[in-house]
Amino acid sequence: MSSPVDETLWQRIADHHIGPADASLSFTARLARENRWSAAHAERVIGEYKRFCYLAMTAGREVTPSDAVDQAWHLHLTYSRDYWQTFCPEVLGRDLHHGPTQGGPVERDRYYHQYAATLAAYEAAFGSAPPAAIWPGAHRRFAVDPRGVRINLWHDIVLERRVAQALGLFLVAGGWLAGRIM
């Protein structure tokens, strides 16, 4: 990684520990649990969230996070004392608000282009493209991923489309055969 332009700001962000140090469930562990990620992946996402925060302060325009980074941001906002009393004023030097989209095609187009510009700003600031596992391309982020839903795997059974189709065909064929035998 090349050095960010504002090395002092970057160091403050990179050094910031989110949440109480003595918590039995750390910020990283909670982020991993709530998103069904490994602890190592959650750590990488937190690192990317910190890079996003750096971009938000230095890019000179609005930036848009990836979905994974947005999950870290949402969770950090729930640590409200840390976020509003320490992170924003002491680490970032100003507030960083999170606003949802108003929806519709104009907003989707706006965020699509804003996200693509964020990816370019990331590469300019850090000297390499963002990791695709955390920062997918704009098409994936705004055309493919929004079709997904978050589910509770404790409660629901999830099958790949091919497996579900094969199972459906098997059940239909089984029913047809049972009707012919009787």
Backbone hydrogen bonds, N-H to C=O, Kabsch-Sander energy under -0.5 kcal/mol:
donor,donor_aa,acceptor,acceptor_aa,energy
2,S,126,F,-1.3
7,E,5,V,-1.1
10,W,6,D,-2.5
11,Q,7,E,-2.5
12,R,8,T,-2.1
13,I,9,L,-2.4
14,A,10,W,-3.1
15,D,11,Q,-2.2
16,H,12,R,-0.9
16,H,13,I,-0.9
18,I,16,H,-0.6
23,A,20,P,-1.3
26,S,24,S,-0.6
27,F,18,I,-0.5
30,R,26,S,-2.6
31,L,27,F,-2.7
32,A,28,T,-2.5
33,R,29,A,-2.6
34,E,30,R,-2.8
35,N,31,L,-1.2
36,R,32,A,-0.9
36,R,33,R,-0.7
37,W,32,A,-2.3
42,A,38,S,-2.4
43,E,39,A,-2.3
44,R,40,A,-1.9
45,V,41,H,-2.6
46,I,42,A,-2.4
47,G,43,E,-2.1
48,E,44,R,-2.2
49,Y,45,V,-2.7
50,K,46,I,-2.2
51,R,47,G,-1.7
52,F,48,E,-2.5
53,C,49,Y,-2.4
54,Y,50,K,-2.1
55,L,51,R,-2.5
56,A,52,F,-2.6
57,M,53,C,-1.4
58,T,54,Y,-1.5
59,A,55,L,-3.0
70,D,66,S,-2.5
71,Q,67,D,-1.9
72,A,68,A,-1.6
73,W,69,V,-2.3
74,H,70,D,-3.0
75,L,71,Q,-2.1
76,H,72,A,-2.6
77,L,73,W,-2.3
78,T,74,H,-0.9
78,T,75,L,-0.9
79,Y,75,L,-0.7
79,Y,76,H,-1.3
80,S,78,T,-1.4
83,Y,79,Y,-2.9
84,W,80,S,-2.9
85,Q,80,S,-0.5
85,Q,81,R,-2.0
86,T,81,R,-0.6
86,T,82,D,-1.3
87,F,82,D,-3.5
88,C,83,Y,-2.7
90,E,86,T,-2.1
91,V,86,T,-1.3
91,V,87,F,-1.0
92,L,87,F,-2.8
93,G,88,C,-1.7
94,R,88,C,-1.3
99,G,97,H,-0.5
107,E,103,G,-0.5
108,R,104,G,-2.4
109,D,105,P,-2.2
110,R,106,V,-2.4
111,Y,107,E,-2.9
112,Y,108,R,-2.2
113,H,109,D,-2.3
114,Q,110,R,-2.5
115,Y,111,Y,-2.6
116,A,112,Y,-2.2
117,A,113,H,-2.2
118,T,114,Q,-1.8
119,L,115,Y,-2.3
120,A,116,A,-1.7
121,A,117,A,-2.6
122,Y,118,T,-2.5
123,E,119,L,-2.0
124,A,120,A,-2.2
125,A,121,A,-2.5
126,F,122,Y,-3.0
127,G,123,E,-1.6
134,I,131,P,-1.7
135,W,131,P,-3.2
141,R,137,G,-2.5
142,F,138,A,-2.4
143,A,139,H,-2.5
144,V,139,H,-1.2
144,V,140,R,-0.6
145,D,140,R,-3.0
147,R,144,V,-1.7
148,G,145,D,-2.3
153,L,151,I,-0.8
155,H,152,N,-1.3
156,D,152,N,-2.5
164,A,160,E,-2.7
165,Q,161,R,-2.5
166,A,162,R,-2.4
167,L,163,V,-2.7
168,G,164,A,-2.5
169,L,165,Q,-2.6
170,F,166,A,-2.4
171,L,167,L,-2.5
172,V,168,G,-2.4
173,A,169,L,-2.9
174,G,170,F,-2.7
175,G,171,L,-2.3
176,W,172,V,-2.5
177,L,173,A,-2.9
178,A,174,G,-2.5
179,G,175,G,-2.0
180,R,176,W,-1.6
181,I,177,L,-2.1
182,M,178,A,-1.6
